[in-house]
Amino acid sequence: MSPRNDDLSPRRREILTAATTVLAQQGNRGLTHRAVDRAAGIPEGSSSAYFRTRDALLGALGDFVAARLALDVEALGSRLTSCPGDHERAVAEVSRLFSRWLEQPDLLAARLELTVAATRDPGLADRFTRWRDDLVGMVRGVLVEAGKDGEGSAETLVAALDGVLLASLLQPPRRRRTFVAESVELLLAGIGADPPVS
């Protein structure tokens, strides 16, 4: 699993938060030390003192984004494990988490950019594969706890809910919450389970 973000120094956290914004708003090509320094409002050259190369910055950013999402997913898993079989609560909890993430569009857009970059970067792919494996494992556990077939459904459910989350970013802002709630309801009703996701 990715390292906890609470292990980061305040300056590293500041740099990686700025890098999240830069990546989300300017794309992978726009992620430079200079752009991150400007976004963080720190002297030029500061971010390269902490992350010497662009690869180091991108790798740390991958860990940072994955860890931020993982904390929410773990908390969701704990809440759902405490109420196995409660479909209505599952829909409400997953929808609530997604709605909160939709209030952080830079985080979601950065995750999308990192996922695409990981298809060409083995180091980044390894980070995301480990994080996704942890996520699927947790979803599988919640499904099994609810008496469902976790083995065959967890990977598919994670992928489907991932798609809902990303597709919601293309909806008009006023429509996003409704789109998420309706889509989560359809997916969870279809599988007859109460799992979490990202």
Secondary structure, 3 states (H helix, E strand, C coil): CCCCHHHCCHHHHHHHHHHHHHHHHHCHHHCCHHHHHHHHCCCCCHHHHHCCCHHHHHHHHHHHHHHHHHHHHHHHHHHHHCCCCCHHHHHHHHHHHHHHHHCCHHHHHHHHHHHHHHCCCHHHHHHHHHHHHHHHHHHHHHHHHCCCCHHHHHHHHHHHHHHHHHHHCCCCHHHHHHHHHHHHHHHHHHHCCCCCCC
